Amino acid sequence: MQPRQERQRGAVLIWAVVGLVTVGALTALAINVGRALSVRGGLQNGADAAALAAAAELNGQLTGLAAAPQAAVALAGQHQTDMGLAVTLDPAADVVLGAWDRTTSLFTPVYGRTLTDLRNINAVQVRDGREAARGNAVPVVFGGAFLSARTLDVRTSAVAVGGGPCEDKCAFPAAFADCLLVNPDGSLNCDDRFYVFNSDWQDNIGFTSLEPGVSASVPNIKAALGACVASSADEPIPITNGNPVQPISQDPFFKRLPMTVNAPVVHADRCPPAQYQKCSQASPNGPCLNAKFVGDMTVVGYVTLKVCYITGSTVKVWPPADWPAGDADCGAAPGIEAFPGVDPSQWPDPFLKQTLFLKHKCHYEQPGNQSGVGGCGYYGTYTTRSRLVQ
């Protein structure tokens, strides 16, 4: 039987070994957790930058979709984790194009490339990592001595939105129905047609004050022309197709034509075909009582248009001598065939009096500080600004 003193020494030695192992394990754990956090930080920075760069390329066209993964790979490669290792991406597996829903904050991958898909893809998800499957897992300090694992897998991801602008600080006070701008197959309605403001023409376009709760009256519309009124998606704005055009078309805002404007696109529950309908008024300068495109409608994005021409109170000759035919966007003036239902005896006067002619500019990059925040539906206008959402 061992003496009591020797037994105590043996117990102390055992506890010393247990304590040493415990301290070693905790030290190893702390070192490896710190290293994993450092690696995660580098990976997250790379994923964020890559997603933002890719989303900025989205322009509603195949060219943008092709450029997005390459932009993501290039930006990710400028970031490092520990040991100077660059963040690497597989453009096919790690960069996913899709749609971001602002109302639900959900990202949905979109793998199709139809015309509708091109319009709906407004976001990019980037996934990166240091992991065994990639062959670059993070080595574990004291792996096998104090910890069972020899490597750690670290993964991060990010989602950024781009595409169409979601807000505008100085929009044109006229709203366009989304169904008017998009064909049934999802493509943009960017043919040679003109959009017009005319008291006798019903075509799902209307003036607006741009401000929720502020009526779309002539004074409020003229005030919006003279001041930059901020507007944004998901806001309902009041719209009317029934205002007399004359006092608006004579505003000094239109003194330099042709001019480019950015206008809100709204969602319309119904979209009747364009038609001629004589304005019914209770008084000579009163609103059209039989207007169809009237009410509060929600902004879903923005469209860029060229205001080509405005007629006066009489139109004796058509096309007019000063029509900007040399402008690449405006082209030739439309004929009576562009306005089905118009009585030939009313052409060009009085039908075309006080009429604004606008052309839809497709695939237009909106530059500068007015470009708004990306992430909305694509209606021919996009912004290179992008933002992280996840």
N, C-alpha and C positions, 0 to 999 in steps of 0.2 A: 504494500500500500504506500502510495506516494505521500510524502509529507505535505501538510496543509499549505505551506509556503510555495512549494513547487506547483501545486494545483492552482493557486491564485495567479502565479506567473503565467501558467499555460492559458488561463482564462483571459488574462489581460492581453496576451499575444493574439488570441483569437479575435478579441474585440478590436484590437488594433488593426488586424488584417481586414476585418469587416468594415471598419471605419475608413481605412485607406481605399478599399474598393468602392465604397459609397461615395467618398469625396472624388475619387477618380471618375466615377460614372457621372456624377453631377457636373464635374468640370467639363467632361467630354460633351455631356448634353448641352451645357451652356454654350460651349464653343460652337457646336454644330447648329444649335438653334440660331445663334447670332449670325453664323455664316449663311444659313438658309434664308434668314431675313434680309441679309445684305444681297444675296443672289436674287431674291424675290423683288427687291426694290429695283435692281437693274433690269430685270425682266419686265416689270410693270412699266417702267419708263419707256422701254423699247416697244412694248405693246401699245401704249398710249400714243406715242409718236407715230407708229406705223398705222394705226387706225385713223388718226387725224389726216395723215398724208393720203391714205387711200380714199377716204371719204371726200376729200377735196377734189378728186378726179371725177367723181360721179356727175355726169352731165346728160343723162337720159339717152345716151348713145352707146353703141358697142365700143367705140374708141375709149370712152371713159371706163367701161367695165374691164377692158384689156389693160388699161394703164394703172388701175387701182392696185392690183396685186404687186406689180413691179415697184410702185411707189412705196408700198408697205415694206417690201424686202429691203429696199435701199435705205429707208429711214431706220428700220430696226437694226441694220448692220452698223449704224453709227453709234449704237449704245453697247455697253459692256456690262458683264456681271463680274464675279471675282476672277482673279488671275488673268485679267485682260481679255477674257473670252468674249467675242462679239455675240450679240443676240442674232440668231439665225432663224429664218422662216422658210417653210416650204410653201411657195405661192399657191399650190393646188390644194394643200391640206389645211394650212394654217390661216388662210385669208378667205373668209366666207362673206359673200355679198348677200344682202337681204333687205328687208323692210323693217323700219322701226316705227312702232305705233306710239304716238305721243300720249294718247289717252290711257293706254294700259301699261306703258313702259316695257313693252315686250319686243324682242328681236326675233324675226322669223326668217330663216334662210330662204332665198329664192334661187332655184337652180335653173329655171327656164330662161329663155332669151327671146320670148315673143315681144311684140311691140308694147303690149301691156306690161310685161315684166320690166322692160327698159324704163318705163315711166314710174313703176312702183319701187324699184331698187333705190333706196336713199340712205343706206347704212352699210357699214363694214364691221365685221367682227374679226379680231385678230387674236389667235391663241399661240402662245410661245411657251418654252419650258427648257429646263435642264433636267433630263430624265433618262432612264435606262433605254427606253424605246428609241430615243434619239441618239443614243451613244455618247451623251455628254452629261450624265448624272453627276451630282455634286459629291465628291469624295467625303467620307465621314472620317473625322479625326478620331484616332484610337478605335477605329472600327475593328471588331473582333476581339479587342481586349476588354473594353468596358461596355461596348454596345454590340448587339448582334448584327446590325446592318453595316454594310461597308460603303453604301452610297445612299443618297437622298434624291427623291424626285421632287422638283419644284416647278409649279405651273402657274401661269397668270393669263389673263385675257382682258380685252377692252372692246368696247363698241363705240363707234363715232358715227354721227350722221352728217350728211352733206346734201347735195342735190339742190332742189328748189328752195328759194328763200322763204322763211316763215314769218318775216316781219318786214315792214318798210317804214322808214321815218318820214317819207315825203311822197306818198302814193298819189296817183291821179284819181280824182273823185268819180270814178266810174267802175262798176262791177260787171264782170263777165261770168255767165253761168259755165260751170265746168263741162256740162254736156255740149256746150257750144264749141268748145275748143278741142274736144277729143272725139275721134271717130269711133264707131262701134267696135272696131278691131283693136282699140287701144292706142292707135297712132294719133299724133297731133294733127289737127285740122289746119294744115299750113299750105293750102293751095293758093290760088290767085284771088280768092274772094276778099272782099272788103267787109269790115265791120263798120256800121254806120249808126250815128245818132240822128234820128229824124222823127219829128212829131207824129208822122203817119206810118212809121215802120216798126213792127213788133219783132224783135229778134233776140230776146233774152239778154239784153244789155240794158243797164240803167244807171242813172246818176246816183251818187251816194254822198253823204256828209263825211263818211269814213269813221264816224264816232258813234258808238252804241248809245242809243237814247236820244240822239240829235237828229231831228227829222231831215229828210232829203229834200228840203225846200230850196228854191233858187238862191235866196240869200246865204244859206248854209253851204251850198255847193260852191258858190262864188268865193266864200270865205275860205273854203278848203283849197281852192285854186291858188289863192294868194298866200297861204300859210302852209308850212309843212306839217301835216297831220299824221301822227304815228298810228299805225294799225298793225294787227298781228293775227295769225291764224287762230282758229277756235273762237274768235269773237264774232258775235252777230252784228251786222251793220244794216242800217235801213237803206232800202233801195227803191227807186221808182223810175219807170220808163215813161212816166206821164208828164214830166216837166216841159214847159215850152222851151225850145232850144235857143231861141233868138237871144235872150239876155245873157245866156251862158257863152254862146259862140262869139259874142262880141267882147268878151273879157280880154283885157290886155295880156293875160297869160299866153294867148295864142298869137302874139305879135310876130313870132319868128317860126315860120313853118318851112319845111317839115321839122318835126321835133319828136324825140323819143321819150316815152313815158312808161312807168311801171304801174300796173293797175291790179287791184285784188280780184281773185277768182273765188267765186262762192259756189256752194252746193245748192242746186235747185231740185226740189222734189219732182218737178215736172218740167219738160223742155219742149213746148209746142214748136212746130216749124215756123220759120220766119214768114211773115205775111204782111201785106199791105192792109191797113185799116185806118180809115179817116179818123183823125183825132176829134173826139166829141168833147166840146168845152161848154161850160156854163157861162163863160165870159170870154171875150177875145184874147185876153192874156192869162186865162186860167189854165190849170193843169188838164191833161187828157183824162177824162173820167172813165174811159174804156181801156186803159193801159193794162197789160197782162203781167209784166215782170215787176211786181210790187210787193214789198214786205221786208221783214227782217230775215236775212240769210247769213249763214256762217261762212267766214273766210276759210279757205282750204289751201291757199297758195297765191302766187302772183304770176302775172304774164307781162311781157314787154311788148309794146306796140309803137308803131310810128304813126303820129298824127300827120297825115299827108296834106289835107286840104280842108278848108271850110268855105262853104258858099255863102253868098249874101242874101238879101231879101228878095232878089229876083235872079233868075238863071235863064238868060236869053240864048246862050250858046253853050253846047256841050259836045266835047270836052272844052273847058276854058283854055284860053291861050297861055295862062300862067300855071297850068297844072304841072307839077314837078315830075314829068315823065322820065327825066334823067336820073332820078333818085333810084338806087338799086332796090330799095324796099317797096317804094310806091308803084313804080312802073306805070302802065297805062291806066287811064281813068275807066271805071266800070260803065257798062252800058245798061240799057233798060232790062236786058236779059238777066242781070244780077238781082233783080227785084221782082220776083214772080207776083202776079196779081195787080201790078200797077197799071192803071188805065193809060194807054199811049197818049191820050189827049191831055193827060196831066204831066207828060214828060217833055222836056226836063223841068218846066215850070208849070204848076207851083210845087210839084213833089220834091224837087231837090233844093228848095230854098232852105237856108239855115240848116245845112247838113254837115256833120263832121265825118270825114272819111279816115279810117284807121286800118293799118295793116299789121297782122300778127308777125312778130319777129321770132322765128324758131331758133333753137340752139344758141341762145344769146347769153353770154357771160356778163353778169351785172357787176361792174367794177366799183371800186371805191368804198367809202364809208356807208353808202346807202344800200349796200348789197344785202343787208339783213342777215339773219342767222339761218343756216342751212337746215334741212330736215323735212321740208314739206313736199307736197306733190310736185311733179315736174310738168310744167306747162310751157316749155320752150325756154324758160329762164332758169339759170342756175347760178350758184355762187361758189367761189373757191374757198369760202369760209366754212369751216367744219367745227363740230364741238363734240366733246366726250359726253356720253349719256350713261355709260355703264362700265 
